[in-house]
Amino acid sequence: MITLFLIALGGAVGSAVRYGIGRLVQSRGYRPYMGTMVINAAGSLLIGIVAGLYSHNPKPALYFFIAVGLLGGFTTFSTFMVQLVTLARQRSYGEAIRYGIGSLAAGFALTSLGYAFVWHMLN
C-alpha cells in the first residue's frame, strides 16, 4: 500500500512540474513542443541517473517514488529511454532498434489516428 502511495505522490509532483516547465517555456515565446522537448530531455537524463544509482544501491521505496511516480508523471519518455539503454547494455541491439523505431512509429501513427478521429467526429 505504501508503494502505491509513493507512486501516486510522485506522479502528482511530476505532473505539476511538467505543467510548470511547459508554461515557463511557452511564456518565453517558444512553441509548445519545445517545452515537451525540454521535459523529455530532462526526464531522460534524470531517469538515467536514477536507474544508474539504483543499480548500484537499490532502494525500492525511493525508486518507486522518483522513477515510477515523479518521472512517470513528468514524462513517460524517460521510461522509454531507460528501457532502450537497458537493451543496449544487454547487447540486444537489434531488439533495441526495433523497440525504438517501433515505439516512435506506433506512437506517431496512433496519435495521428486518434487526432484525426476526433477531428473528423467534431467537424
PyMOL commands that set and color helices and strands:
alter all, ss='L'
color gray80, all
select helices_A, chain A and resi 2-27+32-56+60-74+77-89+93-122
alter helices_A, ss='H'
color red, helices_A
deselect
rebuild
show_as cartoon
